[in-house]
Amino acid sequence: NCNDTWKKKTDFNGSYVYNNIEVATDQHLNREFISPLNPYNYSQNSINNRSTESSRFNISLDHKIDSFNSIKFTPSYTHQKNHYASSNDYFSNLADNTKLNEGFSNTSSEAIGDDLKNELLFKHRFAKKGRTISAVISFNYNDTYCSGSQHSINNFFSRWTSNNIDTINQINSLQSITQGYGANVIYTEPLSKKTLIELNGSYSFNKGA
């Protein structure tokens, strides 16, 4: 964090936050199914990795033009990246080690996003106490890209018929871009010492692809 005052009229505040989280799991499973008719063994290995990384910048500039006017600018930027990978394999066999089935599955996904926001605030105070007008202009932009894949093969064995193989091969990707603009004007007028009327007008526009 950084805070400073420039020439007694401008207040500056800036901050940066970084996060990095990684989680990994390694699992091994062995089961023995005891049955008079069809006893068999099952084994499975799973490895999963997940990571999240993000950076965030925040800035605030508050400038007092004079005793009646001020302006404030608050931009922020965030970058985030998520990654996930999973690897699994398994097999099952009878008590005499005859294979029943075996297979593996590998999946992965990744998402990268950038988010930008800006807000500009202008305030004006009239000579009459309680009479003010303020205007806010805002802008936001977000760009997110996601991709993933899955590959798996499953083999089913049989003593009497041909073996069956089930295969999955998938790849996907998606990009989303959204942006928006906005404006808001607020006017206040005193009606008495304890009564105040406020008029508010706003406009916004958003589009995405």
C-alpha positions, 0 to 999 in steps of 0.5 A, a space after each residue: 500500500 502507498 498513501 501520499 498527499 501532493 501539495 495539500 490538494 491531491 490525495 493518492 492511494 495505491 495498492 497491489 495484492 498478489 495471491 498464488 494458491 496451489 493444491 495437489 492431491 495424490 490418492 491410491 485406492 485398493 478394494 477387494 470385493 468378496 463374493 461367492 459368485 464373482 469376487 474381484 479386485 479394483 485399484 485406482 490412482 488419482 493425481 489432481 493439481 489445482 492452482 490459482 494466481 491473481 494480481 490486483 492493482 488499485 489506485 485512487 486520486 482525489 484532487 481538490 480543485 478549489 473550495 467548490 470543486 473536486 475530482 476523483 479518479 479510481 482505476 483498478 486492474 485484475 489479472 487472474 489465472 486458474 489451472 486444473 489438471 487431473 490424471 486417473 487410471 484404474 484396473 480390475 481383475 478376478 481372483 486368478 488375475 484375469 483382467 475385467 477392465 482397465 483404463 485411464 482419464 486425463 483432463 485439464 482446464 485453464 482460465 485466464 481473465 483480465 478485468 479493468 475498471 475506471 471511475 471518474 467522479 466530479 463534485 461541485 458545491 454551490 455557494 448556497 448550503 446544500 446545493 450540489 451537483 456531482 457526475 460519475 463516468 464509469 468504464 469496465 472491460 473484461 476479457 476471459 479465455 477458457 480452454 480444456 481437454 479430456 482424453 480417456 480410454 476404457 478397455 473391457 475384457 471378456 473371456 467369450 467375446 471380443 474386447 470393447 474399447 471406449 475412447 473419449 477425445 475432447 477439446 474445448 475453448 471459449 473467449 468472452 469479452 464484455 465492456 460497459 459504459 455508464 454515467 450518473 448525475 446527481 443534483 441536490 437542492 435544499 428546501 428547508 433547513 431539514 429537507 433536501 430534494 435529490 434528482 438523479 439521472 443515469 445512463 448505461 451501455 453494455 455489450 459482450 461477445 
